[in-house]
């Protein structure tokens, strides 16, 4: 079929959706991502000549480029409709170069959602390629290349081949290792609480010890508890003070890329990569039966929490009709100051609020439905009035000893109505209703239970909490988080244990070298300032070459110093403790790209290798020399043992956690319990709170 206009997008799914909207005069094809990039085999940046990049066609893209050129020659006009961010702008720029298109021509089309109205409106107002956005992306790419292709060869020479360093990944690795050091240095402190059950008539309620003689008091040890308990002569407590207040709970803002990744991890148990993959599917288009293929959400890489006036109006009308006018926040114009670093975008929202999750459930798979429901509810809730809660604080006293009870009751659900009906977030705001009480009356204590506790070390980072911390520190941008976390795992700098990041020996070696020789790379403030500079380039407020030069001049000095002074680190092979069954030579433990493995010491004459049973990152609590590893019993039941077996015969059905009991000094283990996991002592009755 003949066509007049050629439209180029990145993905085949996006091409398929858009072609249905544009009609027979348009042919929509995919470039399948980037078509040109810096070469993999060399730096590809001319440092002496204003950091000029040397781009080449990406290997394997030859047939795609050939087809695009052929199709472009037949078209009256070519439109470039790659994604609406810096990366998409750069793809359009590279395509314009390859297809010999005029950069002044208005051939760039952008839309934040793939719906018929949005796409048609975008094609009515094409623009020329924004070179400021291109320069910002180009500057980031060159900076990352200068860092990666300068430090990595040094690491190859001084440590081992296959290593890499990067601006954002090096900071992420340092954060993980800094947290691990905090955990290692942590010393638990003892503290106590006294939980009480009280009766007013037949109604039971809870209250907790607060203090003595009107002042808040910590209970540091059992002696403090005994002193408090000795002052209690009876079960009768007086109601000394009642404070009633009204508390507002505001809805969260609509999703950015980072907040979506965090919430999907918390509520749906999605890994970062999975969240972005499913979001991409929702953005590019889902077939809704007779309604055709529709993009269900706006673009999923954004720093903005802004909603368009059109989206706000649609939300207002939906809330007004579904829940009543008293729930709707009101029609509001976009406020200045809501704009983020990539403010061409809105927040991530449904392309239409009227497409409720229930109305399209039959067309979505399980994961798509979960993520769409999360985005839909968050968007609707953000446009609703705050929830109002009546809170009550009751102070109970006897002989100067004070207990406090806190209660709350939902007076007006506001935005929580969306979650309560969806049987989701409403669970988080449980009502705790206290009986009717008045000052001066008496209540009885049913039981007072002293409990011993110990302070806990800071938690290791999960994917979600690491992304949150990177974002809070201004490091990286929406498109960088998922690939950064993948890279540090792929290089075996960190490993995920129980969904938490733990550094490996290799990660600690690499981090130590980068911290010592390239402090600028792991300086959070410096990297955050560099992100701000890139934003200024995108806004035409700063020159991209000067931005790179300000970074590179001091970096070049660090490079020269590292080349001269970094000593070679020999990662020694460890004896495996057994011989090779093929040639009889001793087997050794080597550190490879994907972790430790057994190999024959007679390499290369003998190439025998074996995987090592999974280590859990904990030293044996008996011999303190071997590593605790996962093993399987004859009945295929998982248990834990020492890697030095049979020299050390340590075994445990429960997983050791690498800490000693603060009560008796024996080792602690992790045990499954109702509602989650619990850390208990392997010897005494010490327990920690259940981790859900």
Number of C-alpha atoms within 10 A of each C-alpha: 5 10 15 14 20 21 25 26 25 21 16 17 18 27 21 18 22 28 16 16 19 17 10 13 13 21 23 23 23 19 21 13 16 18 22 21 17 18 16 12 7 10 17 20 19 11 13 7 8 13 20 14 19 14 14 13 16 15 11 9 15 12 9 15 19 13 12 19 15 12 18 21 12 14 18 10 16 25 25 26 28 28 24 20 22 22 20 22 27 24 25 30 22 19 22 19 13 16 18 11 16 12 16 10 14 16 22 26 26 22 20 23 28 25 24 17 10 15 19 15 14 17 17 9 12 17 16 15 22 17 18 22 23 23 21 28 23 21 24 19 15 20 22 16 20 23 19 17 19 18 22 18 18 19 23 14 15 16 19 19 14 12 21 22 25 23 23 22 23 21 24 24 26 21 20 22 24 14 19 20 11 14 16 12 10 13 13 13 12 15 17 18 19 19 16 19 16 22 17 16 9 8 10 15 19 18 22 19 25 21 18 18 12 12 11 10 13 15 21 16 15 16 10 15 19 12 11 19 14 9 13 15 9 10 14 17 22 18 21 16 15 17 10 12 11 13 15 14 15 16 19 14 17 24 27 24 23 24 19 23 26 25 18 22 19 13 13 14 13 20 18 22 16 16 24 20 12 18 25 20 16 25 26 25 23 20 15 16 10 6 7 12 22 23 26 28 27 25 28 26 24 26 24 22 21 27 23 14 13 12 20 23 17 17 25 23 18 17 24 17 12 11 15 11 15 13 24 25 20 18 15 12 12 13 9 7 7 12 17 16 18 18 15 16 26 27 27 31 29 26 22 18 22 13 13 14 19 9 9 16 17 12 13 16 10 10 15 19 19 17 21 23 18 21 23 25 23 23 25 24 27 21 26 26 21 22 19 19 20 17 20 18 17 21 22 28 25 19 14 15 19 25 22 20 21 18 20 20 18 19 13 17 19 23 29 28 18 21 18 15 10 12 10 14 16 17 11 10 14 12 15 16 15 20 14 7 14 13 13 13 12 17 19 16 18 14 13 16 11 17 12 19 20 18 13 13 15 11 13 20 21 20 22 22 17 21 27 18 14 20 18 10 13 18 26 21 19 19 17 14 25 19 12 21 21 15 16 21 19 14 19 21 27 25 21 13 13 9 14 17 24 24 24 17 15 21 23 18 15 20 23 14 18 21 16 13 19 20 14 18 21 23 15 20 13 16 21 19 13 21 19 15 20 27 19 19 23 24 13 15 12 16 17 23 15 13 19 20 15 11 17 18 10 12 19 14 11 17 18 11 13 19 16 8 10 15 12 13 13 9 13 10 15 12 15 19 12 11 16 19 11 10 14 13 15 16 23 22 21 20 19 15 16 12 18 18 17 21 24 25 24 16 11 8 9 15 12 17 17 12 11 13 14 12 18 19 17 17 20 23 21 14 14 12 13 19 19 28 23 19 19 12 9 7 6 8 9 14 15 21 23 27 24 18 12 8 10 16 12 18 20 15 15 17 22 28 18 17 17 16 22 18 15 13 13 16 20 25 22 19 16 13 12 8 9 11 15 17 22 22 23 19 13 14 10 17 17 17 12 16 12 9
